[in-house]
């Protein structure tokens, strides 16, 4: 579970830095985590 939390934290940080990623994540919250190795989210 800790690994998943770390990946999620990395994704959130990446969204802060990349407006395009944030927009994609907000529009499709299922596929973006999958792209970042979080298939179980």
DOLOFI-67501 format. One record per residue: residue number from 1; residue in three letters; x, y, z of N, C-alpha, C, O in turn. Coordinates in steps of 0.05 Angstrom, whole numbers, plus 5000, padded with zeros to 4 digits. Example, Ala and Ser with C-alpha at 12.3 -4.5 7.8 and 13.67 -1.06 7.14 Angstrom:
1|ALA|5264|4886|5156|5246|4910|5156|5264|4934|5156|5285|4934|5169
2|SER|5257|4955|5142|5273|4979|5143|5258|5001|5157|5268|5023|5161
***
This chain:
1|UNK|5016|4976|5000|5000|5000|5000|5017|5025|5000|5010|5045|4988
2|UNK|5040|5024|5014|5057|5047|5015|5068|5055|4987|5070|5078|4981
3|UNK|5074|5034|4971|5084|5039|4944|5063|5054|4928|5069|5072|4912
4|UNK|5038|5046|4930|5016|5059|4916|5013|5088|4925|5009|5105|4908
5|UNK|5015|5093|4951|5013|5120|4961|5036|5137|4951|5032|5160|4944
6|UNK|5060|5126|4949|5083|5141|4938|5078|5148|4909|5085|5170|4900
7|UNK|5068|5128|4893|5063|5134|4865|5041|5155|4862|5044|5173|4844
8|UNK|5021|5154|4878|5000|5174|4877|5011|5202|4884|5004|5222|4871
9|UNK|5028|5203|4904|5040|5229|4912|5058|5240|4889|5058|5264|4884
10|UNK|5072|5222|4875|5088|5230|4853|5071|5241|4830|5078|5261|4817
11|UNK|5048|5228|4826|5029|5237|4805|5018|5264|4812|5016|5282|4794
12|UNK|5010|5268|4836|4999|5294|4845|5020|5316|4841|5014|5338|4832
13|UNK|5045|5310|4849|5067|5330|4846|5071|5336|4816|5076|5359|4809
14|UNK|5069|5316|4800|5073|5320|4771|5050|5337|4760|5055|5353|4742
15|UNK|5026|5334|4770|5003|5350|4762|5007|5379|4769|4998|5397|4755
16|UNK|5020|5384|4792|5025|5412|4800|5044|5425|4780|5042|5449|4775
17|UNK|5063|5410|4770|5083|5421|4752|5074|5422|4723|5084|5438|4707
18|UNK|5055|5404|4715|5048|5402|4687|5018|5406|4684|5002|5388|4690
19|UNK|5010|5429|4675|4981|5436|4672|4967|5417|4653|4944|5410|4657
20|UNK|4981|5408|4632|4969|5389|4613|4962|5363|4626|4941|5351|4621
21|UNK|4981|5353|4642|4976|5328|4657|4953|5331|4676|4936|5313|4678
22|UNK|4952|5353|4690|4930|5359|4709|4903|5359|4694|4884|5347|4704
23|UNK|4902|5372|4671|4878|5373|4656|4869|5345|4647|4845|5338|4649
24|UNK|4888|5329|4637|4882|5301|4630|4872|5285|4653|4854|5269|4651
25|UNK|4885|5288|4676|4878|5273|4700|4850|5281|4710|4835|5263|4718
26|UNK|4843|5306|4708|4817|5315|4717|4795|5305|4697|4773|5298|4705
27|UNK|4802|5304|4671|4783|5295|4651|4779|5264|4651|4757|5254|4645
28|UNK|4800|5250|4657|4800|5221|4655|4816|5209|4679|4838|5199|4675
29|UNK|4804|5210|4703|4819|5201|4726|4825|5171|4727|4839|5162|4745
30|UNK|4815|5156|4709|4820|5127|4709|4845|5120|4693|4860|5102|4702
31|UNK|4849|5132|4670|4871|5124|4653|4898|5136|4661|4919|5123|4658
32|UNK|4898|5160|4671|4924|5173|4678|4939|5158|4699|4963|5153|4696
33|UNK|4926|5150|4721|4940|5134|4741|4951|5107|4729|4973|5098|4736
34|UNK|4935|5095|4711|4945|5071|4698|4970|5075|4683|4988|5058|4683
35|UNK|4972|5098|4670|4996|5105|4655|5020|5108|4673|5043|5106|4664
36|UNK|5016|5113|4699|5037|5118|4718|5041|5094|4737|5051|5097|4759
37|UNK|5032|5071|4728|5037|5046|4743|5018|5041|4766|5026|5026|4784
38|UNK|4995|5053|4766|4976|5049|4788|4950|5035|4777|4929|5048|4777
39|UNK|4953|5011|4769|4930|4997|4757|4908|4992|4777|4885|4989|4768
40|UNK|4913|4992|4802|4893|4985|4823|4878|5010|4833|4861|5007|4850
41|UNK|4883|5033|4822|4870|5057|4831|4843|5061|4818|4829|5080|4823
***
